[in-house]
Amino acid sequence: MKRWKILIVDDEAPMRKLIKLYLHKEHYDCFEAENGIEALSLLKENPIDMMIVDIMMPFMDGYELLAEVRKTSEVPFIFLSAKGDDMDKVKGLKLGGDDYMVKPFHAEELLARVEGILRRSYGLKVNNHAMSETYGPVSFNLASRTVTVEELSPRLTLKEYELFLYLARNEDRVYKRDQLLDKIWGSDYEGSDRTVDTHIKTLRLKLKDHGMLIKTVWGLGYKFEARP
């Protein structure tokens, strides 16, 4: 299965890490650069499929970086900037950017735009590879965030879907509640760790006869097991 490679360019390390966290959850490989010069070097050395770029950076701003990139490459390019003026957006798109998002942003909107641009730029390759994954009898559609288990198509909430996909991607590995909370809800989640138990319970109910794909390892946590 192809793993799409995305280069994140931003002079603020926390912002790069945040974007990388969101993209990793959706199975993308990420590269980081803190300025345009470093980004151009990485672009030459790696088969990058998309760039997500800030505008206000030292040495070379995002507009200048795009101009350099477009001399040799048509790689999909998303501006992600605190500059929200309409003229900034027009300038970025006229220079050859594929999209322009303003900080602060919603993770789900960013992911939707990434998926859409990859689909338009690379056609059916996206749907045939990165947009679906199968583990045992379970098929995950990453574009629509839906699941099919043989003939069953349960309607899952976003967190149920993310939890199920994370366990499936790590088959037979046992995860404690706090590990799952950190991975799915984030390290800043302040609710009870019992929310994991609640989501597992409702997920099993929705999976009906396939509920035992998610095993309880008493005293330890939960795991996905595709084998009967």
PyMOL commands that place a pseudoatom at each C-alpha (Angstrom):
pseudoatom trace, name=CA, resn=MET, resi=1, chain=A, elem=C, hetatm=0, pos=[0.000, 0.000, 0.000]
pseudoatom trace, name=CA, resn=LYS, resi=2, chain=A, elem=C, hetatm=0, pos=[1.320, 3.442, -0.934]
pseudoatom trace, name=CA, resn=ARG, resi=3, chain=A, elem=C, hetatm=0, pos=[1.869, 5.813, 1.965]
pseudoatom trace, name=CA, resn=TRP, resi=4, chain=A, elem=C, hetatm=0, pos=[1.537, 9.407, 0.843]
pseudoatom trace, name=CA, resn=LYS, resi=5, chain=A, elem=C, hetatm=0, pos=[4.474, 11.623, 1.801]
pseudoatom trace, name=CA, resn=ILE, resi=6, chain=A, elem=C, hetatm=0, pos=[3.722, 15.142, 2.995]
pseudoatom trace, name=CA, resn=LEU, resi=7, chain=A, elem=C, hetatm=0, pos=[6.292, 17.864, 3.701]
pseudoatom trace, name=CA, resn=ILE, resi=8, chain=A, elem=C, hetatm=0, pos=[5.297, 20.291, 6.480]
pseudoatom trace, name=CA, resn=VAL, resi=9, chain=A, elem=C, hetatm=0, pos=[7.121, 23.643, 6.344]
pseudoatom trace, name=CA, resn=ASP, resi=10, chain=A, elem=C, hetatm=0, pos=[6.707, 26.003, 9.304]
pseudoatom trace, name=CA, resn=ASP, resi=11, chain=A, elem=C, hetatm=0, pos=[9.222, 27.865, 11.462]
pseudoatom trace, name=CA, resn=GLU, resi=12, chain=A, elem=C, hetatm=0, pos=[7.224, 27.016, 14.606]
pseudoatom trace, name=CA, resn=ALA, resi=13, chain=A, elem=C, hetatm=0, pos=[8.049, 23.497, 15.825]
pseudoatom trace, name=CA, resn=PRO, resi=14, chain=A, elem=C, hetatm=0, pos=[4.827, 23.060, 17.880]
pseudoatom trace, name=CA, resn=MET, resi=15, chain=A, elem=C, hetatm=0, pos=[2.723, 23.792, 14.783]
pseudoatom trace, name=CA, resn=ARG, resi=16, chain=A, elem=C, hetatm=0, pos=[4.703, 21.280, 12.716]
pseudoatom trace, name=CA, resn=LYS, resi=17, chain=A, elem=C, hetatm=0, pos=[4.245, 18.646, 15.418]
pseudoatom trace, name=CA, resn=LEU, resi=18, chain=A, elem=C, hetatm=0, pos=[0.503, 19.298, 15.642]
pseudoatom trace, name=CA, resn=ILE, resi=19, chain=A, elem=C, hetatm=0, pos=[-0.030, 18.960, 11.881]
pseudoatom trace, name=CA, resn=LYS, resi=20, chain=A, elem=C, hetatm=0, pos=[2.162, 15.860, 11.849]
pseudoatom trace, name=CA, resn=LEU, resi=21, chain=A, elem=C, hetatm=0, pos=[0.087, 14.312, 14.645]
pseudoatom trace, name=CA, resn=TYR, resi=22, chain=A, elem=C, hetatm=0, pos=[-3.144, 14.764, 12.691]
pseudoatom trace, name=CA, resn=LEU, resi=23, chain=A, elem=C, hetatm=0, pos=[-1.637, 13.406, 9.471]
pseudoatom trace, name=CA, resn=HIS, resi=24, chain=A, elem=C, hetatm=0, pos=[-0.033, 10.396, 11.154]
pseudoatom trace, name=CA, resn=LYS, resi=25, chain=A, elem=C, hetatm=0, pos=[-3.425, 9.360, 12.496]
pseudoatom trace, name=CA, resn=GLU, resi=26, chain=A, elem=C, hetatm=0, pos=[-4.590, 9.125, 8.878]
pseudoatom trace, name=CA, resn=HIS, resi=27, chain=A, elem=C, hetatm=0, pos=[-1.587, 7.032, 7.837]
pseudoatom trace, name=CA, resn=TYR, resi=28, chain=A, elem=C, hetatm=0, pos=[0.464, 9.698, 6.043]
pseudoatom trace, name=CA, resn=ASP, resi=29, chain=A, elem=C, hetatm=0, pos=[4.257, 9.834, 6.212]
pseudoatom trace, name=CA, resn=CYS, resi=30, chain=A, elem=C, hetatm=0, pos=[5.505, 13.289, 7.187]
pseudoatom trace, name=CA, resn=PHE, resi=31, chain=A, elem=C, hetatm=0, pos=[8.696, 15.274, 6.699]
pseudoatom trace, name=CA, resn=GLU, resi=32, chain=A, elem=C, hetatm=0, pos=[9.421, 18.524, 8.539]
pseudoatom trace, name=CA, resn=ALA, resi=33, chain=A, elem=C, hetatm=0, pos=[11.312, 21.663, 7.537]
pseudoatom trace, name=CA, resn=GLU, resi=34, chain=A, elem=C, hetatm=0, pos=[11.616, 24.870, 9.552]
pseudoatom trace, name=CA, resn=ASN, resi=35, chain=A, elem=C, hetatm=0, pos=[12.302, 27.125, 6.557]
pseudoatom trace, name=CA, resn=GLY, resi=36, chain=A, elem=C, hetatm=0, pos=[12.176, 27.229, 2.769]
pseudoatom trace, name=CA, resn=ILE, resi=37, chain=A, elem=C, hetatm=0, pos=[15.835, 26.416, 2.240]
pseudoatom trace, name=CA, resn=GLU, resi=38, chain=A, elem=C, hetatm=0, pos=[15.541, 23.226, 4.276]
pseudoatom trace, name=CA, resn=ALA, resi=39, chain=A, elem=C, hetatm=0, pos=[12.310, 22.388, 2.453]
pseudoatom trace, name=CA, resn=LEU, resi=40, chain=A, elem=C, hetatm=0, pos=[13.925, 22.649, -0.994]
pseudoatom trace, name=CA, resn=SER, resi=41, chain=A, elem=C, hetatm=0, pos=[16.693, 20.319, 0.139]
pseudoatom trace, name=CA, resn=LEU, resi=42, chain=A, elem=C, hetatm=0, pos=[14.202, 17.738, 1.417]
pseudoatom trace, name=CA, resn=LEU, resi=43, chain=A, elem=C, hetatm=0, pos=[12.156, 18.046, -1.768]
pseudoatom trace, name=CA, resn=LYS, resi=44, chain=A, elem=C, hetatm=0, pos=[15.197, 17.141, -3.859]
pseudoatom trace, name=CA, resn=GLU, resi=45, chain=A, elem=C, hetatm=0, pos=[16.052, 14.126, -1.715]
pseudoatom trace, name=CA, resn=ASN, resi=46, chain=A, elem=C, hetatm=0, pos=[12.580, 12.628, -1.173]
pseudoatom trace, name=CA, resn=PRO, resi=47, chain=A, elem=C, hetatm=0, pos=[9.551, 11.749, -3.352]
pseudoatom trace, name=CA, resn=ILE, resi=48, chain=A, elem=C, hetatm=0, pos=[7.190, 14.263, -1.728]
pseudoatom trace, name=CA, resn=ASP, resi=49, chain=A, elem=C, hetatm=0, pos=[3.494, 13.998, -2.694]
pseudoatom trace, name=CA, resn=MET, resi=50, chain=A, elem=C, hetatm=0, pos=[2.258, 17.227, -1.076]
pseudoatom trace, name=CA, resn=MET, resi=51, chain=A, elem=C, hetatm=0, pos=[3.526, 20.297, 0.779]
pseudoatom trace, name=CA, resn=ILE, resi=52, chain=A, elem=C, hetatm=0, pos=[1.774, 22.179, 3.606]
pseudoatom trace, name=CA, resn=VAL, resi=53, chain=A, elem=C, hetatm=0, pos=[3.508, 25.535, 4.033]
pseudoatom trace, name=CA, resn=ASP, resi=54, chain=A, elem=C, hetatm=0, pos=[3.387, 28.582, 6.306]
pseudoatom trace, name=CA, resn=ILE, resi=55, chain=A, elem=C, hetatm=0, pos=[3.950, 32.010, 4.732]
pseudoatom trace, name=CA, resn=MET, resi=56, chain=A, elem=C, hetatm=0, pos=[5.771, 34.064, 7.350]
pseudoatom trace, name=CA, resn=MET, resi=57, chain=A, elem=C, hetatm=0, pos=[9.150, 32.334, 7.734]
pseudoatom trace, name=CA, resn=PRO, resi=58, chain=A, elem=C, hetatm=0, pos=[12.774, 33.528, 7.905]
pseudoatom trace, name=CA, resn=PHE, resi=59, chain=A, elem=C, hetatm=0, pos=[15.176, 33.378, 4.917]
pseudoatom trace, name=CA, resn=MET, resi=60, chain=A, elem=C, hetatm=0, pos=[12.420, 32.602, 2.397]
pseudoatom trace, name=CA, resn=ASP, resi=61, chain=A, elem=C, hetatm=0, pos=[8.694, 33.152, 2.879]
pseudoatom trace, name=CA, resn=GLY, resi=62, chain=A, elem=C, hetatm=0, pos=[6.012, 30.750, 1.678]
pseudoatom trace, name=CA, resn=TYR, resi=63, chain=A, elem=C, hetatm=0, pos=[5.352, 32.693, -1.522]
pseudoatom trace, name=CA, resn=GLU, resi=64, chain=A, elem=C, hetatm=0, pos=[9.038, 32.647, -2.448]
pseudoatom trace, name=CA, resn=LEU, resi=65, chain=A, elem=C, hetatm=0, pos=[9.241, 28.948, -1.642]
pseudoatom trace, name=CA, resn=LEU, resi=66, chain=A, elem=C, hetatm=0, pos=[6.299, 28.183, -3.932]
pseudoatom trace, name=CA, resn=ALA, resi=67, chain=A, elem=C, hetatm=0, pos=[7.907, 30.169, -6.755]
pseudoatom trace, name=CA, resn=GLU, resi=68, chain=A, elem=C, hetatm=0, pos=[11.086, 28.097, -6.396]
pseudoatom trace, name=CA, resn=VAL, resi=69, chain=A, elem=C, hetatm=0, pos=[9.174, 24.821, -6.183]
pseudoatom trace, name=CA, resn=ARG, resi=70, chain=A, elem=C, hetatm=0, pos=[7.147, 25.589, -9.311]
pseudoatom trace, name=CA, resn=LYS, resi=71, chain=A, elem=C, hetatm=0, pos=[10.349, 25.944, -11.366]
pseudoatom trace, name=CA, resn=THR, resi=72, chain=A, elem=C, hetatm=0, pos=[10.826, 22.178, -11.228]
pseudoatom trace, name=CA, resn=SER, resi=73, chain=A, elem=C, hetatm=0, pos=[7.745, 20.564, -9.670]
pseudoatom trace, name=CA, resn=GLU, resi=74, chain=A, elem=C, hetatm=0, pos=[3.936, 20.579, -9.745]
pseudoatom trace, name=CA, resn=VAL, resi=75, chain=A, elem=C, hetatm=0, pos=[3.683, 18.949, -6.303]
pseudoatom trace, name=CA, resn=PRO, resi=76, chain=A, elem=C, hetatm=0, pos=[0.345, 19.833, -4.611]
pseudoatom trace, name=CA, resn=PHE, resi=77, chain=A, elem=C, hetatm=0, pos=[0.860, 22.839, -2.332]
pseudoatom trace, name=CA, resn=ILE, resi=78, chain=A, elem=C, hetatm=0, pos=[-1.347, 24.036, 0.546]
pseudoatom trace, name=CA, resn=PHE, resi=79, chain=A, elem=C, hetatm=0, pos=[-0.717, 27.343, 2.303]
pseudoatom trace, name=CA, resn=LEU, resi=80, chain=A, elem=C, hetatm=0, pos=[-1.516, 27.212, 6.030]
pseudoatom trace, name=CA, resn=SER, resi=81, chain=A, elem=C, hetatm=0, pos=[-1.000, 30.691, 7.428]
pseudoatom trace, name=CA, resn=ALA, resi=82, chain=A, elem=C, hetatm=0, pos=[-2.127, 33.194, 10.054]
pseudoatom trace, name=CA, resn=LYS, resi=83, chain=A, elem=C, hetatm=0, pos=[-2.441, 35.736, 7.205]
pseudoatom trace, name=CA, resn=GLY, resi=84, chain=A, elem=C, hetatm=0, pos=[-6.169, 35.662, 6.535]
pseudoatom trace, name=CA, resn=ASP, resi=85, chain=A, elem=C, hetatm=0, pos=[-6.599, 38.667, 4.242]
pseudoatom trace, name=CA, resn=ASP, resi=86, chain=A, elem=C, hetatm=0, pos=[-8.335, 37.911, 0.940]
pseudoatom trace, name=CA, resn=MET, resi=87, chain=A, elem=C, hetatm=0, pos=[-5.454, 39.421, -1.039]
pseudoatom trace, name=CA, resn=ASP, resi=88, chain=A, elem=C, hetatm=0, pos=[-3.011, 37.031, 0.633]
pseudoatom trace, name=CA, resn=LYS, resi=89, chain=A, elem=C, hetatm=0, pos=[-5.194, 34.120, -0.429]
pseudoatom trace, name=CA, resn=VAL, resi=90, chain=A, elem=C, hetatm=0, pos=[-5.483, 35.424, -3.994]
pseudoatom trace, name=CA, resn=LYS, resi=91, chain=A, elem=C, hetatm=0, pos=[-1.721, 35.906, -4.203]
pseudoatom trace, name=CA, resn=GLY, resi=92, chain=A, elem=C, hetatm=0, pos=[-1.034, 32.366, -2.998]
pseudoatom trace, name=CA, resn=LEU, resi=93, chain=A, elem=C, hetatm=0, pos=[-3.467, 30.794, -5.438]
pseudoatom trace, name=CA, resn=LYS, resi=94, chain=A, elem=C, hetatm=0, pos=[-2.266, 32.912, -8.378]
pseudoatom trace, name=CA, resn=LEU, resi=95, chain=A, elem=C, hetatm=0, pos=[1.316, 31.849, -7.709]
pseudoatom trace, name=CA, resn=GLY, resi=96, chain=A, elem=C, hetatm=0, pos=[0.264, 28.226, -8.155]
pseudoatom trace, name=CA, resn=GLY, resi=97, chain=A, elem=C, hetatm=0, pos=[-0.906, 27.132, -4.720]
pseudoatom trace, name=CA, resn=ASP, resi=98, chain=A, elem=C, hetatm=0, pos=[-3.618, 24.472, -4.685]
pseudoatom trace, name=CA, resn=ASP, resi=99, chain=A, elem=C, hetatm=0, pos=[-5.355, 25.681, -1.523]
pseudoatom trace, name=CA, resn=TYR, resi=100, chain=A, elem=C, hetatm=0, pos=[-5.092, 28.253, 1.253]
pseudoatom trace, name=CA, resn=MET, resi=101, chain=A, elem=C, hetatm=0, pos=[-6.134, 27.703, 4.877]
pseudoatom trace, name=CA, resn=VAL, resi=102, chain=A, elem=C, hetatm=0, pos=[-6.032, 30.170, 7.745]
pseudoatom trace, name=CA, resn=LYS, resi=103, chain=A, elem=C, hetatm=0, pos=[-4.765, 29.442, 11.270]
pseudoatom trace, name=CA, resn=PRO, resi=104, chain=A, elem=C, hetatm=0, pos=[-6.238, 28.487, 13.651]
pseudoatom trace, name=CA, resn=PHE, resi=105, chain=A, elem=C, hetatm=0, pos=[-7.688, 25.562, 11.748]
pseudoatom trace, name=CA, resn=HIS, resi=106, chain=A, elem=C, hetatm=0, pos=[-9.832, 22.501, 12.408]
pseudoatom trace, name=CA, resn=ALA, resi=107, chain=A, elem=C, hetatm=0, pos=[-8.022, 19.186, 11.987]
pseudoatom trace, name=CA, resn=GLU, resi=108, chain=A, elem=C, hetatm=0, pos=[-10.908, 17.571, 10.144]
pseudoatom trace, name=CA, resn=GLU, resi=109, chain=A, elem=C, hetatm=0, pos=[-11.055, 20.401, 7.608]
pseudoatom trace, name=CA, resn=LEU, resi=110, chain=A, elem=C, hetatm=0, pos=[-7.322, 20.125, 6.953]
pseudoatom trace, name=CA, resn=LEU, resi=111, chain=A, elem=C, hetatm=0, pos=[-7.569, 16.361, 6.488]
pseudoatom trace, name=CA, resn=ALA, resi=112, chain=A, elem=C, hetatm=0, pos=[-10.532, 16.734, 4.146]
pseudoatom trace, name=CA, resn=ARG, resi=113, chain=A, elem=C, hetatm=0, pos=[-8.644, 19.247, 2.009]
pseudoatom trace, name=CA, resn=VAL, resi=114, chain=A, elem=C, hetatm=0, pos=[-5.532, 17.072, 1.934]
pseudoatom trace, name=CA, resn=GLU, resi=115, chain=A, elem=C, hetatm=0, pos=[-7.568, 14.056, 0.822]
pseudoatom trace, name=CA, resn=GLY, resi=116, chain=A, elem=C, hetatm=0, pos=[-9.449, 16.073, -1.789]
pseudoatom trace, name=CA, resn=ILE, resi=117, chain=A, elem=C, hetatm=0, pos=[-6.331, 17.577, -3.337]
pseudoatom trace, name=CA, resn=LEU, resi=118, chain=A, elem=C, hetatm=0, pos=[-4.533, 14.233, -3.404]
pseudoatom trace, name=CA, resn=ARG, resi=119, chain=A, elem=C, hetatm=0, pos=[-7.557, 12.706, -5.109]
pseudoatom trace, name=CA, resn=ARG, resi=120, chain=A, elem=C, hetatm=0, pos=[-7.697, 15.453, -7.737]
pseudoatom trace, name=CA, resn=SER, resi=121, chain=A, elem=C, hetatm=0, pos=[-3.940, 15.512, -8.276]
pseudoatom trace, name=CA, resn=TYR, resi=122, chain=A, elem=C, hetatm=0, pos=[-3.288, 11.788, -8.475]
pseudoatom trace, name=CA, resn=GLY, resi=123, chain=A, elem=C, hetatm=0, pos=[-6.692, 10.494, -9.580]
pseudoatom trace, name=CA, resn=LEU, resi=124, chain=A, elem=C, hetatm=0, pos=[-7.687, 6.929, -8.776]
pseudoatom trace, name=CA, resn=LYS, resi=125, chain=A, elem=C, hetatm=0, pos=[-4.314, 6.219, -7.179]
pseudoatom trace, name=CA, resn=VAL, resi=126, chain=A, elem=C, hetatm=0, pos=[-5.596, 7.775, -3.967]
pseudoatom trace, name=CA, resn=ASN, resi=127, chain=A, elem=C, hetatm=0, pos=[-8.742, 5.672, -3.827]
pseudoatom trace, name=CA, resn=ASN, resi=128, chain=A, elem=C, hetatm=0, pos=[-6.949, 2.500, -4.833]
pseudoatom trace, name=CA, resn=HIS, resi=129, chain=A, elem=C, hetatm=0, pos=[-4.201, 2.812, -2.265]
pseudoatom trace, name=CA, resn=ALA, resi=130, chain=A, elem=C, hetatm=0, pos=[-4.204, 5.267, 0.605]
pseudoatom trace, name=CA, resn=MET, resi=131, chain=A, elem=C, hetatm=0, pos=[-7.970, 5.567, 0.893]
pseudoatom trace, name=CA, resn=SER, resi=132, chain=A, elem=C, hetatm=0, pos=[-8.808, 2.018, 1.981]
pseudoatom trace, name=CA, resn=GLU, resi=133, chain=A, elem=C, hetatm=0, pos=[-7.280, -0.498, 4.353]
pseudoatom trace, name=CA, resn=THR, resi=134, chain=A, elem=C, hetatm=0, pos=[-8.300, -4.058, 5.170]
pseudoatom trace, name=CA, resn=TYR, resi=135, chain=A, elem=C, hetatm=0, pos=[-7.558, -6.032, 8.311]
pseudoatom trace, name=CA, resn=GLY, resi=136, chain=A, elem=C, hetatm=0, pos=[-9.039, -9.509, 8.436]
pseudoatom trace, name=CA, resn=PRO, resi=137, chain=A, elem=C, hetatm=0, pos=[-12.761, -9.184, 7.607]
pseudoatom trace, name=CA, resn=VAL, resi=138, chain=A, elem=C, hetatm=0, pos=[-12.764, -5.424, 8.238]
pseudoatom trace, name=CA, resn=SER, resi=139, chain=A, elem=C, hetatm=0, pos=[-12.404, -2.826, 5.483]
pseudoatom trace, name=CA, resn=PHE, resi=140, chain=A, elem=C, hetatm=0, pos=[-11.842, 0.837, 6.387]
pseudoatom trace, name=CA, resn=ASN, resi=141, chain=A, elem=C, hetatm=0, pos=[-12.622, 3.573, 3.854]
pseudoatom trace, name=CA, resn=LEU, resi=142, chain=A, elem=C, hetatm=0, pos=[-10.310, 6.411, 4.871]
pseudoatom trace, name=CA, resn=ALA, resi=143, chain=A, elem=C, hetatm=0, pos=[-11.991, 8.974, 2.627]
pseudoatom trace, name=CA, resn=SER, resi=144, chain=A, elem=C, hetatm=0, pos=[-15.545, 8.503, 3.905]
pseudoatom trace, name=CA, resn=ARG, resi=145, chain=A, elem=C, hetatm=0, pos=[-14.446, 7.170, 7.318]
pseudoatom trace, name=CA, resn=THR, resi=146, chain=A, elem=C, hetatm=0, pos=[-16.779, 4.222, 7.062]
pseudoatom trace, name=CA, resn=VAL, resi=147, chain=A, elem=C, hetatm=0, pos=[-16.340, 0.555, 7.919]
pseudoatom trace, name=CA, resn=THR, resi=148, chain=A, elem=C, hetatm=0, pos=[-17.613, -2.675, 6.417]
pseudoatom trace, name=CA, resn=VAL, resi=149, chain=A, elem=C, hetatm=0, pos=[-17.297, -6.052, 8.119]
pseudoatom trace, name=CA, resn=GLU, resi=150, chain=A, elem=C, hetatm=0, pos=[-18.302, -8.696, 5.600]
pseudoatom trace, name=CA, resn=GLU, resi=151, chain=A, elem=C, hetatm=0, pos=[-21.966, -7.751, 4.880]
pseudoatom trace, name=CA, resn=LEU, resi=152, chain=A, elem=C, hetatm=0, pos=[-22.286, -5.380, 7.852]
pseudoatom trace, name=CA, resn=SER, resi=153, chain=A, elem=C, hetatm=0, pos=[-21.861, -1.595, 7.501]
pseudoatom trace, name=CA, resn=PRO, resi=154, chain=A, elem=C, hetatm=0, pos=[-22.177, -0.154, 11.023]
pseudoatom trace, name=CA, resn=ARG, resi=155, chain=A, elem=C, hetatm=0, pos=[-22.606, 3.603, 11.458]
pseudoatom trace, name=CA, resn=LEU, resi=156, chain=A, elem=C, hetatm=0, pos=[-19.779, 4.662, 13.747]
pseudoatom trace, name=CA, resn=THR, resi=157, chain=A, elem=C, hetatm=0, pos=[-19.064, 7.973, 15.420]
pseudoatom trace, name=CA, resn=LEU, resi=158, chain=A, elem=C, hetatm=0, pos=[-15.741, 9.606, 14.571]
pseudoatom trace, name=CA, resn=LYS, resi=159, chain=A, elem=C, hetatm=0, pos=[-14.112, 8.462, 17.821]
pseudoatom trace, name=CA, resn=GLU, resi=160, chain=A, elem=C, hetatm=0, pos=[-15.446, 4.911, 17.432]
pseudoatom trace, name=CA, resn=TYR, resi=161, chain=A, elem=C, hetatm=0, pos=[-14.020, 4.831, 13.910]
pseudoatom trace, name=CA, resn=GLU, resi=162, chain=A, elem=C, hetatm=0, pos=[-10.621, 6.204, 14.986]
pseudoatom trace, name=CA, resn=LEU, resi=163, chain=A, elem=C, hetatm=0, pos=[-10.434, 3.799, 17.921]
pseudoatom trace, name=CA, resn=PHE, resi=164, chain=A, elem=C, hetatm=0, pos=[-11.352, 0.779, 15.785]
pseudoatom trace, name=CA, resn=LEU, resi=165, chain=A, elem=C, hetatm=0, pos=[-8.894, 1.738, 13.033]
pseudoatom trace, name=CA, resn=TYR, resi=166, chain=A, elem=C, hetatm=0, pos=[-6.050, 2.324, 15.496]
pseudoatom trace, name=CA, resn=LEU, resi=167, chain=A, elem=C, hetatm=0, pos=[-6.522, -1.075, 17.133]
pseudoatom trace, name=CA, resn=ALA, resi=168, chain=A, elem=C, hetatm=0, pos=[-6.824, -2.799, 13.745]
pseudoatom trace, name=CA, resn=ARG, resi=169, chain=A, elem=C, hetatm=0, pos=[-3.613, -1.209, 12.451]
pseudoatom trace, name=CA, resn=ASN, resi=170, chain=A, elem=C, hetatm=0, pos=[-1.818, -2.651, 15.482]
pseudoatom trace, name=CA, resn=GLU, resi=171, chain=A, elem=C, hetatm=0, pos=[-3.304, -6.150, 15.502]
pseudoatom trace, name=CA, resn=ASP, resi=172, chain=A, elem=C, hetatm=0, pos=[-2.542, -8.300, 18.564]
pseudoatom trace, name=CA, resn=ARG, resi=173, chain=A, elem=C, hetatm=0, pos=[-0.919, -5.400, 20.415]
pseudoatom trace, name=CA, resn=VAL, resi=174, chain=A, elem=C, hetatm=0, pos=[-2.535, -4.747, 23.798]
pseudoatom trace, name=CA, resn=TYR, resi=175, chain=A, elem=C, hetatm=0, pos=[-3.252, -1.121, 24.718]
pseudoatom trace, name=CA, resn=LYS, resi=176, chain=A, elem=C, hetatm=0, pos=[-4.081, 0.248, 28.155]
pseudoatom trace, name=CA, resn=ARG, resi=177, chain=A, elem=C, hetatm=0, pos=[-6.878, 2.773, 28.571]
pseudoatom trace, name=CA, resn=ASP, resi=178, chain=A, elem=C, hetatm=0, pos=[-4.493, 5.679, 29.105]
pseudoatom trace, name=CA, resn=GLN, resi=179, chain=A, elem=C, hetatm=0, pos=[-2.567, 4.789, 25.934]
pseudoatom trace, name=CA, resn=LEU, resi=180, chain=A, elem=C, hetatm=0, pos=[-5.762, 4.792, 23.877]
pseudoatom trace, name=CA, resn=LEU, resi=181, chain=A, elem=C, hetatm=0, pos=[-6.898, 8.047, 25.468]
pseudoatom trace, name=CA, resn=ASP, resi=182, chain=A, elem=C, hetatm=0, pos=[-3.613, 9.681, 24.519]
pseudoatom trace, name=CA, resn=LYS, resi=183, chain=A, elem=C, hetatm=0, pos=[-3.697, 8.373, 20.941]
pseudoatom trace, name=CA, resn=ILE, resi=184, chain=A, elem=C, hetatm=0, pos=[-7.365, 8.969, 20.125]
pseudoatom trace, name=CA, resn=TRP, resi=185, chain=A, elem=C, hetatm=0, pos=[-8.515, 11.778, 22.430]
pseudoatom trace, name=CA, resn=GLY, resi=186, chain=A, elem=C, hetatm=0, pos=[-5.174, 13.549, 22.795]
pseudoatom trace, name=CA, resn=SER, resi=187, chain=A, elem=C, hetatm=0, pos=[-2.849, 14.169, 25.723]
pseudoatom trace, name=CA, resn=ASP, resi=188, chain=A, elem=C, hetatm=0, pos=[-4.867, 17.213, 26.847]
pseudoatom trace, name=CA, resn=TYR, resi=189, chain=A, elem=C, hetatm=0, pos=[-8.091, 15.213, 27.327]
pseudoatom trace, name=CA, resn=GLU, resi=190, chain=A, elem=C, hetatm=0, pos=[-9.384, 15.765, 30.870]
pseudoatom trace, name=CA, resn=GLY, resi=191, chain=A, elem=C, hetatm=0, pos=[-12.294, 13.310, 31.016]
pseudoatom trace, name=CA, resn=SER, resi=192, chain=A, elem=C, hetatm=0, pos=[-12.450, 9.889, 32.628]
pseudoatom trace, name=CA, resn=ASP, resi=193, chain=A, elem=C, hetatm=0, pos=[-10.437, 6.993, 31.223]
pseudoatom trace, name=CA, resn=ARG, resi=194, chain=A, elem=C, hetatm=0, pos=[-13.706, 5.049, 31.377]
pseudoatom trace, name=CA, resn=THR, resi=195, chain=A, elem=C, hetatm=0, pos=[-14.711, 6.759, 28.156]
pseudoatom trace, name=CA, resn=VAL, resi=196, chain=A, elem=C, hetatm=0, pos=[-12.569, 4.123, 26.423]
pseudoatom trace, name=CA, resn=ASP, resi=197, chain=A, elem=C, hetatm=0, pos=[-14.657, 1.342, 27.986]
pseudoatom trace, name=CA, resn=THR, resi=198, chain=A, elem=C, hetatm=0, pos=[-17.853, 3.087, 26.901]
pseudoatom trace, name=CA, resn=HIS, resi=199, chain=A, elem=C, hetatm=0, pos=[-16.680, 3.453, 23.314]
pseudoatom trace, name=CA, resn=ILE, resi=200, chain=A, elem=C, hetatm=0, pos=[-15.496, -0.162, 23.181]
pseudoatom trace, name=CA, resn=LYS, resi=201, chain=A, elem=C, hetatm=0, pos=[-18.878, -1.323, 24.482]
pseudoatom trace, name=CA, resn=THR, resi=202, chain=A, elem=C, hetatm=0, pos=[-20.901, 0.638, 21.917]
pseudoatom trace, name=CA, resn=LEU, resi=203, chain=A, elem=C, hetatm=0, pos=[-18.484, -0.335, 19.153]
pseudoatom trace, name=CA, resn=ARG, resi=204, chain=A, elem=C, hetatm=0, pos=[-18.947, -4.020, 19.950]
pseudoatom trace, name=CA, resn=LEU, resi=205, chain=A, elem=C, hetatm=0, pos=[-22.724, -3.602, 19.960]
pseudoatom trace, name=CA, resn=LYS, resi=206, chain=A, elem=C, hetatm=0, pos=[-22.629, -1.984, 16.526]
pseudoatom trace, name=CA, resn=LEU, resi=207, chain=A, elem=C, hetatm=0, pos=[-20.367, -4.748, 15.197]
pseudoatom trace, name=CA, resn=LYS, resi=208, chain=A, elem=C, hetatm=0, pos=[-22.930, -7.341, 16.350]
pseudoatom trace, name=CA, resn=ASP, resi=209, chain=A, elem=C, hetatm=0, pos=[-21.571, -10.859, 15.671]
pseudoatom trace, name=CA, resn=HIS, resi=210, chain=A, elem=C, hetatm=0, pos=[-18.166, -9.342, 14.906]
pseudoatom trace, name=CA, resn=GLY, resi=211, chain=A, elem=C, hetatm=0, pos=[-17.850, -7.601, 18.269]
pseudoatom trace, name=CA, resn=MET, resi=212, chain=A, elem=C, hetatm=0, pos=[-15.245, -10.081, 19.454]
pseudoatom trace, name=CA, resn=LEU, resi=213, chain=A, elem=C, hetatm=0, pos=[-12.768, -8.696, 16.935]
pseudoatom trace, name=CA, resn=ILE, resi=214, chain=A, elem=C, hetatm=0, pos=[-11.945, -6.413, 19.864]
pseudoatom trace, name=CA, resn=LYS, resi=215, chain=A, elem=C, hetatm=0, pos=[-10.630, -8.518, 22.715]
pseudoatom trace, name=CA, resn=THR, resi=216, chain=A, elem=C, hetatm=0, pos=[-10.427, -7.594, 26.376]
pseudoatom trace, name=CA, resn=VAL, resi=217, chain=A, elem=C, hetatm=0, pos=[-7.150, -8.629, 27.976]
pseudoatom trace, name=CA, resn=TRP, resi=218, chain=A, elem=C, hetatm=0, pos=[-8.100, -8.647, 31.630]
pseudoatom trace, name=CA, resn=GLY, resi=219, chain=A, elem=C, hetatm=0, pos=[-5.974, -6.383, 33.797]
pseudoatom trace, name=CA, resn=LEU, resi=220, chain=A, elem=C, hetatm=0, pos=[-4.176, -4.951, 30.772]
pseudoatom trace, name=CA, resn=GLY, resi=221, chain=A, elem=C, hetatm=0, pos=[-6.461, -3.426, 28.146]
pseudoatom trace, name=CA, resn=TYR, resi=222, chain=A, elem=C, hetatm=0, pos=[-7.783, -4.068, 24.654]
pseudoatom trace, name=CA, resn=LYS, resi=223, chain=A, elem=C, hetatm=0, pos=[-6.528, -5.440, 21.354]
pseudoatom trace, name=CA, resn=PHE, resi=224, chain=A, elem=C, hetatm=0, pos=[-7.768, -6.183, 17.833]
pseudoatom trace, name=CA, resn=GLU, resi=225, chain=A, elem=C, hetatm=0, pos=[-7.640, -9.829, 16.771]
pseudoatom trace, name=CA, resn=ALA, resi=226, chain=A, elem=C, hetatm=0, pos=[-8.786, -10.739, 13.253]
pseudoatom trace, name=CA, resn=ARG, resi=227, chain=A, elem=C, hetatm=0, pos=[-8.417, -14.482, 13.732]
pseudoatom trace, name=CA, resn=PRO, resi=228, chain=A, elem=C, hetatm=0, pos=[-11.529, -16.328, 14.941]
for i in range(1, 228): cmd.bond("trace and resi %d" % i, "trace and resi %d" % (i + 1))
show_as sticks, trace
zoom trace
